[in-house]
């Protein structure tokens, strides 16, 4: 059995990033070297719908695969917790 060599990292969030940004639009682009993810927002019911990009992230294909896995697992955990809560609320 292989040893688990996973490192634990300390994550520091700069104050100007801490509050986050609201997004309701995403665009993903791949080329031969990287994956580019644009996050933005659009105002509903605007006469000329425009998406304002508020964040762009560039990553390698390997990092994009890892991101997809982490995001998928987090969404599944969230859904499972909400389903369990919903079931217990209905039983009461």
MARMARMAR-769655 format. One record per residue: x, y, z of N, C-alpha, C in turn; residue number from 1. Coordinates in nm, 3 decimals. Example, Ala and Ser with C-alpha at 12.3 -4.5 7.8 and 13.67 -1.06 7.14 Angstrom:
BEGIN
<gunu><n_x>1.319</n_x><n_y>-0.569</n_y><n_z>0.780</n_z><ca_x>1.230</ca_x><ca_y>-0.450</ca_y><ca_z>0.780</ca_z><c_x>1.320</c_x><c_y>-0.330</c_y><c_z>0.780</c_z><nr>1</nr></gunu>
<gunu><n_x>1.285</n_x><n_y>-0.225</n_y><n_z>0.708</n_z><ca_x>1.367</ca_x><ca_y>-0.106</ca_y><ca_z>0.714</ca_z><c_x>1.290</c_x><c_y>0.003</c_y><c_z>0.787</c_z><nr>2</nr></gunu>
This chain:
BEGIN
<gunu><n_x>0.085</n_x><n_y>-0.119</n_y><n_z>0.000</n_z><ca_x>0.000</ca_x><ca_y>0.000</ca_y><ca_z>0.000</ca_z><c_x>0.088</c_x><c_y>0.124</c_y><c_z>0.000</c_z><nr>1</nr></gunu>
<gunu><n_x>0.061</n_x><n_y>0.217</n_y><n_z>-0.089</n_z><ca_x>0.142</ca_x><ca_y>0.338</ca_y><ca_z>-0.102</ca_z><c_x>0.116</c_x><c_y>0.432</c_y><c_z>0.015</c_z><nr>2</nr></gunu>
<gunu><n_x>0.222</n_x><n_y>0.503</n_y><n_z>0.054</n_z><ca_x>0.209</ca_x><ca_y>0.601</ca_y><ca_z>0.162</ca_z><c_x>0.130</c_x><c_y>0.722</c_y><c_z>0.113</c_z><nr>3</nr></gunu>
<gunu><n_x>0.055</n_x><n_y>0.780</n_y><n_z>0.204</n_z><ca_x>-0.021</ca_x><ca_y>0.900</ca_y><ca_z>0.170</ca_z><c_x>0.069</c_x><c_y>1.021</c_y><c_z>0.191</c_z><nr>4</nr></gunu>
<gunu><n_x>0.113</n_x><n_y>1.083</n_y><n_z>0.081</n_z><ca_x>0.206</ca_x><ca_y>1.196</ca_y><ca_z>0.088</ca_z><c_x>0.136</c_x><c_y>1.330</c_y><c_z>0.070</c_z><nr>5</nr></gunu>
<gunu><n_x>0.009</n_x><n_y>1.340</n_y><n_z>0.104</n_z><ca_x>-0.063</ca_x><ca_y>1.466</ca_y><ca_z>0.086</ca_z><c_x>-0.014</c_x><c_y>1.568</c_y><c_z>0.189</c_z><nr>6</nr></gunu>
<gunu><n_x>0.013</n_x><n_y>1.689</n_y><n_z>0.139</n_z><ca_x>0.055</ca_x><ca_y>1.799</ca_y><ca_z>0.226</ca_z><c_x>-0.067</c_x><c_y>1.877</c_y><c_z>0.272</c_z><nr>7</nr></gunu>
<gunu><n_x>-0.057</n_x><n_y>1.932</n_y><n_z>0.391</n_z><ca_x>-0.162</ca_x><ca_y>2.022</ca_y><ca_z>0.439</ca_z><c_x>-0.111</c_x><c_y>2.165</c_y><c_z>0.421</c_z><nr>8</nr></gunu>
<gunu><n_x>-0.192</n_x><n_y>2.247</n_y><n_z>0.356</n_z><ca_x>-0.154</ca_x><ca_y>2.385</ca_y><ca_z>0.327</ca_z><c_x>-0.232</c_x><c_y>2.481</c_y><c_z>0.414</c_z><nr>9</nr></gunu>
<gunu><n_x>-0.168</n_x><n_y>2.588</n_y><n_z>0.451</n_z><ca_x>-0.234</ca_x><ca_y>2.699</ca_y><ca_z>0.519</ca_z><c_x>-0.284</c_x><c_y>2.792</c_y><c_z>0.410</c_z><nr>10</nr></gunu>
<gunu><n_x>-0.413</n_x><n_y>2.822</n_y><n_z>0.410</n_z><ca_x>-0.472</ca_x><ca_y>2.909</ca_y><ca_z>0.308</ca_z><c_x>-0.493</c_x><c_y>3.048</c_y><c_z>0.367</c_z><nr>11</nr></gunu>
<gunu><n_x>-0.437</n_x><n_y>3.148</n_y><n_z>0.300</n_z><ca_x>-0.453</ca_x><ca_y>3.287</ca_y><ca_z>0.344</ca_z><c_x>-0.528</c_x><c_y>3.362</c_y><c_z>0.237</c_z><nr>12</nr></gunu>
<gunu><n_x>-0.635</n_x><n_y>3.431</n_y><n_z>0.276</n_z><ca_x>-0.716</ca_x><ca_y>3.508</ca_y><ca_z>0.182</ca_z><c_x>-0.692</c_x><c_y>3.656</c_y><c_z>0.207</c_z><nr>13</nr></gunu>
<gunu><n_x>-0.643</n_x><n_y>3.729</n_y><n_z>0.107</n_z><ca_x>-0.621</ca_x><ca_y>3.873</ca_y><ca_z>0.125</ca_z><c_x>-0.753</c_x><c_y>3.944</c_y><c_z>0.155</c_z><nr>14</nr></gunu>
<gunu><n_x>-0.745</n_x><n_y>4.049</n_y><n_z>0.233</n_z><ca_x>-0.863</ca_x><ca_y>4.122</ca_y><ca_z>0.276</ca_z><c_x>-0.949</c_x><c_y>4.170</c_y><c_z>0.159</c_z><nr>15</nr></gunu>
<gunu><n_x>-0.885</n_x><n_y>4.213</n_y><n_z>0.050</n_z><ca_x>-0.962</ca_x><ca_y>4.264</ca_y><ca_z>-0.064</ca_z><c_x>-1.033</c_x><c_y>4.153</c_y><c_z>-0.141</c_z><nr>16</nr></gunu>
<gunu><n_x>-0.999</n_x><n_y>4.028</n_y><n_z>-0.116</n_z><ca_x>-1.063</ca_x><ca_y>3.914</ca_y><ca_z>-0.183</ca_z><c_x>-1.164</c_x><c_y>3.845</c_y><c_z>-0.090</c_z><nr>17</nr></gunu>
<gunu><n_x>-1.150</n_x><n_y>3.869</n_y><n_z>0.038</n_z><ca_x>-1.226</ca_x><ca_y>3.799</ca_y><ca_z>0.141</ca_z><c_x>-1.378</c_x><c_y>3.803</c_y><c_z>0.123</c_z><nr>18</nr></gunu>
<gunu><n_x>-1.431</n_x><n_y>3.915</n_y><n_z>0.081</n_z><ca_x>-1.577</ca_x><ca_y>3.928</ca_y><ca_z>0.070</ca_z><c_x>-1.632</c_x><c_y>3.857</c_y><c_z>-0.053</c_z><nr>19</nr></gunu>
<gunu><n_x>-1.547</n_x><n_y>3.822</n_y><n_z>-0.148</n_z><ca_x>-1.591</ca_x><ca_y>3.750</ca_y><ca_z>-0.267</ca_z><c_x>-1.661</c_x><c_y>3.841</c_y><c_z>-0.367</c_z><nr>20</nr></gunu>
<gunu><n_x>-1.702</n_x><n_y>3.781</n_y><n_z>-0.478</n_z><ca_x>-1.775</ca_x><ca_y>3.853</ca_y><ca_z>-0.582</ca_z><c_x>-1.892</c_x><c_y>3.766</c_y><c_z>-0.625</c_z><nr>21</nr></gunu>
<gunu><n_x>-2.005</n_x><n_y>3.830</n_y><n_z>-0.650</n_z><ca_x>-2.123</ca_x><ca_y>3.758</ca_y><ca_z>-0.699</ca_z><c_x>-2.105</c_x><c_y>3.730</c_y><c_z>-0.847</c_z><nr>22</nr></gunu>
<gunu><n_x>-2.133</n_x><n_y>3.606</n_y><n_z>-0.888</n_z><ca_x>-2.130</ca_x><ca_y>3.572</ca_y><ca_z>-1.030</ca_z><c_x>-2.254</c_x><c_y>3.490</c_y><c_z>-1.065</c_z><nr>23</nr></gunu>
<gunu><n_x>-2.304</n_x><n_y>3.509</n_y><n_z>-1.185</n_z><ca_x>-2.415</ca_x><ca_y>3.428</ca_y><ca_z>-1.234</ca_z><c_x>-2.391</c_x><c_y>3.384</c_y><c_z>-1.378</c_z><nr>24</nr></gunu>
<gunu><n_x>-2.265</n_x><n_y>3.397</n_y><n_z>-1.422</n_z><ca_x>-2.228</ca_x><ca_y>3.354</ca_y><ca_z>-1.557</ca_z><c_x>-2.086</c_x><c_y>3.299</c_y><c_z>-1.553</c_z><nr>25</nr></gunu>
<gunu><n_x>-2.062</n_x><n_y>3.196</n_y><n_z>-1.631</n_z><ca_x>-1.929</ca_x><ca_y>3.136</ca_y><ca_z>-1.638</ca_z><c_x>-1.899</c_x><c_y>3.096</c_y><c_z>-1.782</c_z><nr>26</nr></gunu>
<gunu><n_x>-1.774</n_x><n_y>3.111</n_y><n_z>-1.820</n_z><ca_x>-1.729</ca_x><ca_y>3.071</ca_y><ca_z>-1.953</ca_z><c_x>-1.597</c_x><c_y>2.997</c_y><c_z>-1.936</c_z><nr>27</nr></gunu>
<gunu><n_x>-1.583</n_x><n_y>2.883</n_y><n_z>-2.004</n_z><ca_x>-1.462</ca_x><ca_y>2.802</ca_y><ca_z>-1.993</ca_z><c_x>-1.403</c_x><c_y>2.785</c_y><c_z>-2.132</c_z><nr>28</nr></gunu>
<gunu><n_x>-1.273</n_x><n_y>2.809</n_y><n_z>-2.144</n_z><ca_x>-1.201</ca_x><ca_y>2.796</ca_y><ca_z>-2.271</ca_z><c_x>-1.078</c_x><c_y>2.709</c_y><c_z>-2.249</c_z><nr>29</nr></gunu>
<gunu><n_x>-1.052</n_x><n_y>2.619</n_y><n_z>-2.343</n_z><ca_x>-0.931</ca_x><ca_y>2.537</ca_y><ca_z>-2.339</ca_z><c_x>-0.846</c_x><c_y>2.566</c_y><c_z>-2.462</c_z><nr>30</nr></gunu>
<gunu><n_x>-0.716</n_x><n_y>2.562</n_y><n_z>-2.444</n_z><ca_x>-0.625</ca_x><ca_y>2.558</ca_y><ca_z>-2.557</ca_z><c_x>-0.526</c_x><c_y>2.445</c_y><c_z>-2.528</c_z><nr>31</nr></gunu>
<gunu><n_x>-0.422</n_x><n_y>2.432</n_y><n_z>-2.606</n_z><ca_x>-0.332</ca_x><ca_y>2.319</ca_y><ca_z>-2.589</ca_z><c_x>-0.253</c_x><c_y>2.323</c_y><c_z>-2.459</c_z><nr>32</nr></gunu>
<gunu><n_x>-0.241</n_x><n_y>2.440</n_y><n_z>-2.397</n_z><ca_x>-0.160</ca_x><ca_y>2.454</ca_y><ca_z>-2.277</ca_z><c_x>-0.237</c_x><c_y>2.476</c_y><c_z>-2.147</c_z><nr>33</nr></gunu>
<gunu><n_x>-0.356</n_x><n_y>2.533</n_y><n_z>-2.156</n_z><ca_x>-0.423</ca_x><ca_y>2.574</ca_y><ca_z>-2.033</ca_z><c_x>-0.574</c_x><c_y>2.576</c_y><c_z>-2.046</c_z><nr>34</nr></gunu>
<gunu><n_x>-0.637</n_x><n_y>2.593</n_y><n_z>-1.931</n_z><ca_x>-0.781</ca_x><ca_y>2.612</ca_y><ca_z>-1.920</ca_z><c_x>-0.802</c_x><c_y>2.752</c_y><c_z>-1.864</c_z><nr>35</nr></gunu>
<gunu><n_x>-0.891</n_x><n_y>2.828</n_y><n_z>-1.926</n_z><ca_x>-0.922</ca_x><ca_y>2.964</ca_y><ca_z>-1.880</ca_z><c_x>-1.068</c_x><c_y>2.967</c_y><c_z>-1.837</c_z><nr>36</nr></gunu>
<gunu><n_x>-1.092</n_x><n_y>3.009</n_y><n_z>-1.714</n_z><ca_x>-1.229</ca_x><ca_y>3.019</ca_y><ca_z>-1.661</ca_z><c_x>-1.257</c_x><c_y>3.165</c_y><c_z>-1.633</c_z><nr>37</nr></gunu>
<gunu><n_x>-1.360</n_x><n_y>3.218</n_y><n_z>-1.699</n_z><ca_x>-1.406</ca_x><ca_y>3.355</ca_y><ca_z>-1.675</ca_z><c_x>-1.534</c_x><c_y>3.349</c_y><c_z>-1.593</c_z><nr>38</nr></gunu>
<gunu><n_x>-1.539</n_x><n_y>3.426</n_y><n_z>-1.485</n_z><ca_x>-1.659</ca_x><ca_y>3.436</ca_y><ca_z>-1.402</ca_z><c_x>-1.711</c_x><c_y>3.579</c_y><c_z>-1.413</c_z><nr>39</nr></gunu>
<gunu><n_x>-1.841</n_x><n_y>3.593</n_y><n_z>-1.432</n_z><ca_x>-1.896</ca_x><ca_y>3.726</ca_y><ca_z>-1.448</ca_z><c_x>-2.040</c_x><c_y>3.734</c_y><c_z>-1.402</c_z><nr>40</nr></gunu>
<gunu><n_x>-2.099</n_x><n_y>3.848</n_y><n_z>-1.424</n_z><ca_x>-2.240</ca_x><ca_y>3.865</ca_y><ca_z>-1.389</ca_z><c_x>-2.309</c_x><c_y>3.947</c_y><c_z>-1.496</c_z><nr>41</nr></gunu>
<gunu><n_x>-2.437</n_x><n_y>3.922</n_y><n_z>-1.507</n_z><ca_x>-2.521</ca_x><ca_y>3.998</ca_y><ca_z>-1.598</ca_z><c_x>-2.646</c_x><c_y>4.040</c_y><c_z>-1.521</c_z><nr>42</nr></gunu>
<gunu><n_x>-2.693</n_x><n_y>4.158</n_y><n_z>-1.549</n_z><ca_x>-2.815</ca_x><ca_y>4.205</ca_y><ca_z>-1.485</ca_z><c_x>-2.936</c_x><c_y>4.146</c_y><c_z>-1.556</c_z><nr>43</nr></gunu>
<gunu><n_x>-3.030</n_x><n_y>4.090</n_y><n_z>-1.482</n_z><ca_x>-3.149</ca_x><ca_y>4.036</ca_y><ca_z>-1.547</ca_z><c_x>-3.234</c_x><c_y>4.147</c_y><c_z>-1.607</c_z><nr>44</nr></gunu>
<gunu><n_x>-3.302</n_x><n_y>4.114</n_y><n_z>-1.713</n_z><ca_x>-3.396</ca_x><ca_y>4.205</ca_y><ca_z>-1.779</ca_z><c_x>-3.329</c_x><c_y>4.330</c_y><c_z>-1.836</c_z><nr>45</nr></gunu>
<gunu><n_x>-3.201</n_x><n_y>4.326</n_y><n_z>-1.862</n_z><ca_x>-3.132</ca_x><ca_y>4.441</ca_y><ca_z>-1.922</ca_z><c_x>-3.169</c_x><c_y>4.449</c_y><c_z>-2.069</c_z><nr>46</nr></gunu>
<gunu><n_x>-3.180</n_x><n_y>4.571</n_y><n_z>-2.120</n_z><ca_x>-3.217</ca_x><ca_y>4.589</ca_y><ca_z>-2.260</ca_z><c_x>-3.113</c_x><c_y>4.526</c_y><c_z>-2.353</c_z><nr>47</nr></gunu>
<gunu><n_x>-2.985</n_x><n_y>4.551</n_y><n_z>-2.324</n_z><ca_x>-2.876</ca_x><ca_y>4.487</ca_y><ca_z>-2.398</ca_z><c_x>-2.797</c_x><c_y>4.402</c_y><c_z>-2.299</c_z><nr>48</nr></gunu>
<gunu><n_x>-2.831</n_x><n_y>4.272</n_y><n_z>-2.289</n_z><ca_x>-2.760</ca_x><ca_y>4.187</ca_y><ca_z>-2.192</ca_z><c_x>-2.609</c_x><c_y>4.188</c_y><c_z>-2.215</c_z><nr>49</nr></gunu>
<gunu><n_x>-2.537</n_x><n_y>4.219</n_y><n_z>-2.111</n_z><ca_x>-2.391</ca_x><ca_y>4.224</ca_y><ca_z>-2.115</ca_z><c_x>-2.337</c_x><c_y>4.149</c_y><c_z>-1.994</c_z><nr>50</nr></gunu>
<gunu><n_x>-2.236</n_x><n_y>4.069</n_y><n_z>-2.016</n_z><ca_x>-2.171</ca_x><ca_y>3.999</ca_y><ca_z>-1.905</ca_z><c_x>-2.043</c_x><c_y>4.075</c_y><c_z>-1.871</c_z><nr>51</nr></gunu>
<gunu><n_x>-2.031</n_x><n_y>4.115</n_y><n_z>-1.745</n_z><ca_x>-1.910</ca_x><ca_y>4.182</ca_y><ca_z>-1.697</ca_z><c_x>-1.825</c_x><c_y>4.077</c_y><c_z>-1.628</c_z><nr>52</nr></gunu>
<gunu><n_x>-1.706</n_x><n_y>4.051</n_y><n_z>-1.679</n_z><ca_x>-1.616</ca_x><ca_y>3.953</ca_y><ca_z>-1.620</ca_z><c_x>-1.553</c_x><c_y>4.015</c_y><c_z>-1.495</c_z><nr>53</nr></gunu>
<gunu><n_x>-1.566</n_x><n_y>3.945</n_y><n_z>-1.382</n_z><ca_x>-1.511</ca_x><ca_y>3.995</ca_y><ca_z>-1.256</ca_z><c_x>-1.389</c_x><c_y>3.914</c_y><c_z>-1.212</c_z><nr>54</nr></gunu>
<gunu><n_x>-1.367</n_x><n_y>3.798</n_y><n_z>-1.276</n_z><ca_x>-1.252</ca_x><ca_y>3.717</ca_y><ca_z>-1.240</ca_z><c_x>-1.215</c_x><c_y>3.625</c_y><c_z>-1.356</c_z><nr>55</nr></gunu>
<gunu><n_x>-1.088</n_x><n_y>3.613</n_y><n_z>-1.382</n_z><ca_x>-1.036</ca_x><ca_y>3.519</ca_y><ca_z>-1.483</ca_z><c_x>-0.930</c_x><c_y>3.434</c_y><c_z>-1.415</c_z><nr>56</nr></gunu>
<gunu><n_x>-0.942</n_x><n_y>3.304</n_y><n_z>-1.434</n_z><ca_x>-0.847</ca_x><ca_y>3.210</ca_y><ca_z>-1.376</ca_z><c_x>-0.786</c_x><c_y>3.126</c_y><c_z>-1.487</c_z><nr>57</nr></gunu>
<gunu><n_x>-0.654</n_x><n_y>3.118</n_y><n_z>-1.489</n_z><ca_x>-0.582</ca_x><ca_y>3.034</ca_y><ca_z>-1.584</ca_z><c_x>-0.523</c_x><c_y>2.917</c_y><c_z>-1.507</c_z><nr>58</nr></gunu>
<gunu><n_x>-0.539</n_x><n_y>2.796</n_y><n_z>-1.560</n_z><ca_x>-0.481</ca_x><ca_y>2.680</ca_y><ca_z>-1.493</ca_z><c_x>-0.441</c_x><c_y>2.574</c_y><c_z>-1.594</c_z><nr>59</nr></gunu>
<gunu><n_x>-0.353</n_x><n_y>2.485</n_y><n_z>-1.550</n_z><ca_x>-0.312</ca_x><ca_y>2.375</ca_y><ca_z>-1.637</ca_z><c_x>-0.427</c_x><c_y>2.276</c_y><c_z>-1.648</c_z><nr>60</nr></gunu>
<gunu><n_x>-0.418</n_x><n_y>2.187</n_y><n_z>-1.747</n_z><ca_x>-0.521</ca_x><ca_y>2.084</ca_y><ca_z>-1.763</ca_z><c_x>-0.530</c_x><c_y>1.997</c_y><c_z>-1.638</c_z><nr>61</nr></gunu>
<gunu><n_x>-0.416</n_x><n_y>1.963</n_y><n_z>-1.580</n_z><ca_x>-0.414</ca_x><ca_y>1.880</ca_y><ca_z>-1.460</ca_z><c_x>-0.485</c_x><c_y>1.950</c_y><c_z>-1.343</c_z><nr>62</nr></gunu>
<gunu><n_x>-0.458</n_x><n_y>2.079</n_y><n_z>-1.327</n_z><ca_x>-0.523</ca_x><ca_y>2.155</ca_y><ca_z>-1.220</ca_z><c_x>-0.673</c_x><c_y>2.166</c_y><c_z>-1.247</c_z><nr>63</nr></gunu>
<gunu><n_x>-0.712</n_x><n_y>2.183</n_y><n_z>-1.374</n_z><ca_x>-0.855</ca_x><ca_y>2.191</ca_y><ca_z>-1.409</ca_z><c_x>-0.925</c_x><c_y>2.060</c_y><c_z>-1.375</c_z><nr>64</nr></gunu>
<gunu><n_x>-0.861</n_x><n_y>1.946</n_y><n_z>-1.401</n_z><ca_x>-0.919</ca_x><ca_y>1.816</ca_y><ca_z>-1.366</ca_z><c_x>-0.935</c_x><c_y>1.804</c_y><c_z>-1.215</c_z><nr>65</nr></gunu>
<gunu><n_x>-0.835</n_x><n_y>1.847</n_y><n_z>-1.141</n_z><ca_x>-0.841</ca_x><ca_y>1.844</ca_y><ca_z>-0.995</ca_z><c_x>-0.952</c_x><c_y>1.935</c_y><c_z>-0.944</c_z><nr>66</nr></gunu>
<gunu><n_x>-0.964</n_x><n_y>2.055</n_y><n_z>-1.002</n_z><ca_x>-1.069</ca_x><ca_y>2.150</ca_y><ca_z>-0.964</ca_z><c_x>-1.207</c_x><c_y>2.090</c_y><c_z>-0.988</c_z><nr>67</nr></gunu>
<gunu><n_x>-1.225</n_x><n_y>2.026</n_y><n_z>-1.104</n_z><ca_x>-1.353</ca_x><ca_y>1.963</ca_y><ca_z>-1.136</ca_z><c_x>-1.388</c_x><c_y>1.855</c_y><c_z>-1.034</c_z><nr>68</nr></gunu>
<gunu><n_x>-1.292</n_x><n_y>1.776</n_y><n_z>-0.995</n_z><ca_x>-1.314</ca_x><ca_y>1.669</ca_y><ca_z>-0.897</ca_z><c_x>-1.353</c_x><c_y>1.727</c_y><c_z>-0.760</c_z><nr>69</nr></gunu>
<gunu><n_x>-1.279</n_x><n_y>1.830</n_y><n_z>-0.716</n_z><ca_x>-1.308</ca_x><ca_y>1.893</ca_y><ca_z>-0.587</ca_z><c_x>-1.446</c_x><c_y>1.959</c_y><c_z>-0.589</c_z><nr>70</nr></gunu>
<gunu><n_x>-1.477</n_x><n_y>2.031</n_y><n_z>-0.696</n_z><ca_x>-1.607</ca_x><ca_y>2.097</ca_y><ca_z>-0.708</ca_z><c_x>-1.721</c_x><c_y>1.995</c_y><c_z>-0.711</c_z><nr>71</nr></gunu>
<gunu><n_x>-1.704</n_x><n_y>1.887</n_y><n_z>-0.787</n_z><ca_x>-1.807</ca_x><ca_y>1.782</ca_y><ca_z>-0.795</ca_z><c_x>-1.832</c_x><c_y>1.720</c_y><c_z>-0.658</c_z><nr>72</nr></gunu>
<gunu><n_x>-1.725</n_x><n_y>1.689</n_y><n_z>-0.587</n_z><ca_x>-1.740</ca_x><ca_y>1.629</ca_y><ca_z>-0.453</ca_z><c_x>-1.808</c_x><c_y>1.725</c_y><c_z>-0.356</c_z><nr>73</nr></gunu>
<gunu><n_x>-1.772</n_x><n_y>1.853</n_y><n_z>-0.363</n_z><ca_x>-1.834</ca_x><ca_y>1.952</ca_y><ca_z>-0.274</ca_z><c_x>-1.983</c_x><c_y>1.966</c_y><c_z>-0.304</c_z><nr>74</nr></gunu>
<gunu><n_x>-2.020</n_x><n_y>1.965</n_y><n_z>-0.432</n_z><ca_x>-2.162</ca_x><ca_y>1.975</ca_y><ca_z>-0.469</ca_z><c_x>-2.239</c_x><c_y>1.851</c_y><c_z>-0.425</c_z><nr>75</nr></gunu>
<gunu><n_x>-2.180</n_x><n_y>1.733</n_y><n_z>-0.440</n_z><ca_x>-2.247</ca_x><ca_y>1.611</ca_y><ca_z>-0.394</ca_z><c_x>-2.267</c_x><c_y>1.612</c_y><c_z>-0.244</c_z><nr>76</nr></gunu>
<gunu><n_x>-2.164</n_x><n_y>1.655</n_y><n_z>-0.169</n_z><ca_x>-2.177</ca_x><ca_y>1.665</ca_y><ca_z>-0.024</ca_z><c_x>-2.288</c_x><c_y>1.762</c_y><c_z>0.014</c_z><nr>77</nr></gunu>
<gunu><n_x>-2.293</n_x><n_y>1.876</n_y><n_z>-0.053</n_z><ca_x>-2.395</ca_x><ca_y>1.976</ca_y><ca_z>-0.026</ca_z><c_x>-2.534</c_x><c_y>1.920</c_y><c_z>-0.052</c_z><nr>78</nr></gunu>
<gunu><n_x>-2.552</n_x><n_y>1.854</n_y><n_z>-0.168</n_z><ca_x>-2.681</ca_x><ca_y>1.796</ca_y><ca_z>-0.202</ca_z><c_x>-2.722</c_x><c_y>1.689</c_y><c_z>-0.102</c_z><nr>79</nr></gunu>
<gunu><n_x>-2.629</n_x><n_y>1.603</n_y><n_z>-0.065</n_z><ca_x>-2.659</ca_x><ca_y>1.496</ca_y><ca_z>0.031</ca_z><c_x>-2.699</c_x><c_y>1.552</c_y><c_z>0.167</c_z><nr>80</nr></gunu>
<gunu><n_x>-2.629</n_x><n_y>1.654</n_y><n_z>0.214</n_z><ca_x>-2.663</ca_x><ca_y>1.715</ca_y><ca_z>0.343</ca_z><c_x>-2.801</c_x><c_y>1.778</c_y><c_z>0.338</c_z><nr>81</nr></gunu>
<gunu><n_x>-2.833</n_x><n_y>1.846</n_y><n_z>0.226</n_z><ca_x>-2.965</ca_x><ca_y>1.909</ca_y><ca_z>0.214</ca_z><c_x>-3.076</c_x><c_y>1.808</c_y><c_z>0.200</c_z><nr>82</nr></gunu>
<gunu><n_x>-3.050</n_x><n_y>1.696</n_y><n_z>0.131</n_z><ca_x>-3.151</ca_x><ca_y>1.590</ca_y><ca_z>0.120</ca_z><c_x>-3.179</c_x><c_y>1.529</c_y><c_z>0.256</c_z><nr>83</nr></gunu>
<gunu><n_x>-3.071</n_x><n_y>1.503</n_y><n_z>0.333</n_z><ca_x>-3.087</ca_x><ca_y>1.447</ca_y><ca_z>0.468</ca_z><c_x>-3.166</c_x><c_y>1.542</c_y><c_z>0.557</c_z><nr>84</nr></gunu>
<gunu><n_x>-3.136</n_x><n_y>1.672</n_y><n_z>0.549</n_z><ca_x>-3.206</ca_x><ca_y>1.773</ca_y><ca_z>0.630</ca_z><c_x>-3.352</c_x><c_y>1.780</c_y><c_z>0.588</c_z><nr>85</nr></gunu>
<gunu><n_x>-3.376</n_x><n_y>1.776</n_y><n_z>0.457</n_z><ca_x>-3.512</ca_x><ca_y>1.783</ca_y><ca_z>0.405</ca_z><c_x>-3.595</c_x><c_y>1.663</c_y><c_z>0.452</c_z><nr>86</nr></gunu>
<gunu><n_x>-3.534</n_x><n_y>1.545</n_y><n_z>0.450</n_z><ca_x>-3.603</ca_x><ca_y>1.423</ca_y><ca_z>0.495</ca_z><c_x>-3.636</c_x><c_y>1.429</c_y><c_z>0.643</c_z><nr>87</nr></gunu>
<gunu><n_x>-3.540</n_x><n_y>1.477</n_y><n_z>0.723</n_z><ca_x>-3.564</ca_x><ca_y>1.484</ca_y><ca_z>0.868</ca_z><c_x>-3.668</c_x><c_y>1.591</c_y><c_z>0.900</c_z><nr>88</nr></gunu>
<gunu><n_x>-3.671</n_x><n_y>1.701</n_y><n_z>0.823</n_z><ca_x>-3.773</ca_x><ca_y>1.805</ca_y><ca_z>0.844</ca_z><c_x>-3.913</c_x><c_y>1.752</c_y><c_z>0.813</c_z><nr>89</nr></gunu>
<gunu><n_x>-3.926</n_x><n_y>1.668</n_y><n_z>0.712</n_z><ca_x>-4.056</ca_x><ca_y>1.611</ca_y><ca_z>0.674</ca_z><c_x>-4.105</c_x><c_y>1.511</c_y><c_z>0.776</c_z><nr>90</nr></gunu>
<gunu><n_x>-4.013</n_x><n_y>1.442</n_y><n_z>0.843</n_z><ca_x>-4.051</ca_x><ca_y>1.341</ca_y><ca_z>0.942</ca_z><c_x>-4.101</c_x><c_y>1.404</c_y><c_z>1.071</c_z><nr>91</nr></gunu>
<gunu><n_x>-4.065</n_x><n_y>1.529</n_y><n_z>1.095</n_z><ca_x>-4.103</ca_x><ca_y>1.595</ca_y><ca_z>1.221</ca_z><c_x>-4.245</c_x><c_y>1.645</c_y><c_z>1.219</c_z><nr>92</nr></gunu>
